[in-house]
Amino acid sequence: MRGSVDRHVQTWTRELEWLDPLAEAITVRLAAASRYLTQSRKRALAGSGLKLWQYKILLTLRRQGAPYATSPSRLADELGLTRGALSARLAPLEEAGLLVRTHDNADRRRVEVRLTDAGHEAFERHAKAENRDETDLLAPLTRRERETLDRLLRKLLPEAE
């Protein structure tokens, strides 16, 4: 079955004799998969009502493991933000009830940012929506083909990272 990538490769192979058609086909297909996943994230964000920066904060808290809490300084470091930028971003999430900032009873100077039940649910809704699209993208592949693709990408991507 010939698709747009095959036509693209055929055209450019004809026009550029030095072009490696297999490398071109692979990279164009990887780029198309990336675009699909980017659009999937945008759809999931629109459906969840979250902005990307809000989702990243919830994701980072969730990644901490139970009880889904950490210090503001650690959270800022993990997100690559200044403490001031993080504080400004936490306020709307706190107002929405998605997280809370609490003080340590033993040391009132210590603050903890914690995911609330509502924040946990918002994260889950978004993550499930993204996962559905990811699963749909991979649906044509058998389990063995998915494992092979994973092995190949694991070998390929360290060079790009």
Secondary structure as a PSIPRED ss2 file (coil, helix, strand):
# PSIPRED VFORMAT (PSIPRED V4.0)

   1 M C   1.000  0.000  0.000
   2 R C   1.000  0.000  0.000
   3 G C   1.000  0.000  0.000
   4 S H   0.000  1.000  0.000
   5 V H   0.000  1.000  0.000
   6 D H   0.000  1.000  0.000
   7 R H   0.000  1.000  0.000
   8 H H   0.000  1.000  0.000
   9 V H   0.000  1.000  0.000
  10 Q H   0.000  1.000  0.000
  11 T H   0.000  1.000  0.000
  12 W H   0.000  1.000  0.000
  13 T H   0.000  1.000  0.000
  14 R H   0.000  1.000  0.000
  15 E H   0.000  1.000  0.000
  16 L C   1.000  0.000  0.000
  17 E C   1.000  0.000  0.000
  18 W C   1.000  0.000  0.000
  19 L C   1.000  0.000  0.000
  20 D C   1.000  0.000  0.000
  21 P H   0.000  1.000  0.000
  22 L H   0.000  1.000  0.000
  23 A H   0.000  1.000  0.000
  24 E H   0.000  1.000  0.000
  25 A H   0.000  1.000  0.000
  26 I H   0.000  1.000  0.000
  27 T H   0.000  1.000  0.000
  28 V H   0.000  1.000  0.000
  29 R H   0.000  1.000  0.000
  30 L H   0.000  1.000  0.000
  31 A H   0.000  1.000  0.000
  32 A H   0.000  1.000  0.000
  33 A H   0.000  1.000  0.000
  34 S H   0.000  1.000  0.000
  35 R H   0.000  1.000  0.000
  36 Y H   0.000  1.000  0.000
  37 L H   0.000  1.000  0.000
  38 T H   0.000  1.000  0.000
  39 Q H   0.000  1.000  0.000
  40 S H   0.000  1.000  0.000
  41 R H   0.000  1.000  0.000
  42 K H   0.000  1.000  0.000
  43 R H   0.000  1.000  0.000
  44 A H   0.000  1.000  0.000
  45 L H   0.000  1.000  0.000
  46 A H   0.000  1.000  0.000
  47 G H   0.000  1.000  0.000
  48 S H   0.000  1.000  0.000
  49 G C   1.000  0.000  0.000
  50 L C   1.000  0.000  0.000
  51 K C   1.000  0.000  0.000
  52 L H   0.000  1.000  0.000
  53 W H   0.000  1.000  0.000
  54 Q H   0.000  1.000  0.000
  55 Y H   0.000  1.000  0.000
  56 K H   0.000  1.000  0.000
  57 I H   0.000  1.000  0.000
  58 L H   0.000  1.000  0.000
  59 L H   0.000  1.000  0.000
  60 T H   0.000  1.000  0.000
  61 L H   0.000  1.000  0.000
  62 R H   0.000  1.000  0.000
  63 R H   0.000  1.000  0.000
  64 Q C   1.000  0.000  0.000
  65 G C   1.000  0.000  0.000
  66 A C   1.000  0.000  0.000
  67 P C   1.000  0.000  0.000
  68 Y C   1.000  0.000  0.000
  69 A E   0.000  0.000  1.000
  70 T E   0.000  0.000  1.000
  71 S C   1.000  0.000  0.000
  72 P H   0.000  1.000  0.000
  73 S H   0.000  1.000  0.000
  74 R H   0.000  1.000  0.000
  75 L H   0.000  1.000  0.000
  76 A H   0.000  1.000  0.000
  77 D H   0.000  1.000  0.000
  78 E H   0.000  1.000  0.000
  79 L H   0.000  1.000  0.000
  80 G C   1.000  0.000  0.000
  81 L C   1.000  0.000  0.000
  82 T C   1.000  0.000  0.000
  83 R H   0.000  1.000  0.000
  84 G H   0.000  1.000  0.000
  85 A H   0.000  1.000  0.000
  86 L H   0.000  1.000  0.000
  87 S H   0.000  1.000  0.000
  88 A H   0.000  1.000  0.000
  89 R H   0.000  1.000  0.000
  90 L H   0.000  1.000  0.000
  91 A H   0.000  1.000  0.000
  92 P H   0.000  1.000  0.000
  93 L H   0.000  1.000  0.000
  94 E H   0.000  1.000  0.000
  95 E H   0.000  1.000  0.000
  96 A C   1.000  0.000  0.000
  97 G C   1.000  0.000  0.000
  98 L C   1.000  0.000  0.000
  99 L E   0.000  0.000  1.000
 100 V E   0.000  0.000  1.000
 101 R E   0.000  0.000  1.000
 102 T E   0.000  0.000  1.000
 103 H E   0.000  0.000  1.000
 104 D C   1.000  0.000  0.000
 105 N C   1.000  0.000  0.000
 106 A C   1.000  0.000  0.000
 107 D C   1.000  0.000  0.000
 108 R C   1.000  0.000  0.000
 109 R C   1.000  0.000  0.000
 110 R C   1.000  0.000  0.000
 111 V E   0.000  0.000  1.000
 112 E E   0.000  0.000  1.000
 113 V E   0.000  0.000  1.000
 114 R E   0.000  0.000  1.000
 115 L E   0.000  0.000  1.000
 116 T C   1.000  0.000  0.000
 117 D H   0.000  1.000  0.000
 118 A H   0.000  1.000  0.000
 119 G H   0.000  1.000  0.000
 120 H H   0.000  1.000  0.000
 121 E H   0.000  1.000  0.000
 122 A H   0.000  1.000  0.000
 123 F H   0.000  1.000  0.000
 124 E H   0.000  1.000  0.000
 125 R H   0.000  1.000  0.000
 126 H H   0.000  1.000  0.000
 127 A H   0.000  1.000  0.000
 128 K H   0.000  1.000  0.000
 129 A H   0.000  1.000  0.000
 130 E H   0.000  1.000  0.000
 131 N H   0.000  1.000  0.000
 132 R H   0.000  1.000  0.000
 133 D H   0.000  1.000  0.000
 134 E H   0.000  1.000  0.000
 135 T H   0.000  1.000  0.000
 136 D H   0.000  1.000  0.000
 137 L H   0.000  1.000  0.000
 138 L H   0.000  1.000  0.000
 139 A C   1.000  0.000  0.000
 140 P C   1.000  0.000  0.000
 141 L C   1.000  0.000  0.000
 142 T C   1.000  0.000  0.000
 143 R H   0.000  1.000  0.000
 144 R H   0.000  1.000  0.000
 145 E H   0.000  1.000  0.000
 146 R H   0.000  1.000  0.000
 147 E H   0.000  1.000  0.000
 148 T H   0.000  1.000  0.000
 149 L H   0.000  1.000  0.000
 150 D H   0.000  1.000  0.000
 151 R H   0.000  1.000  0.000
 152 L H   0.000  1.000  0.000
 153 L H   0.000  1.000  0.000
 154 R H   0.000  1.000  0.000
 155 K H   0.000  1.000  0.000
 156 L H   0.000  1.000  0.000
 157 L H   0.000  1.000  0.000
 158 P H   0.000  1.000  0.000
 159 E H   0.000  1.000  0.000
 160 A H   0.000  1.000  0.000
 161 E C   1.000  0.000  0.000
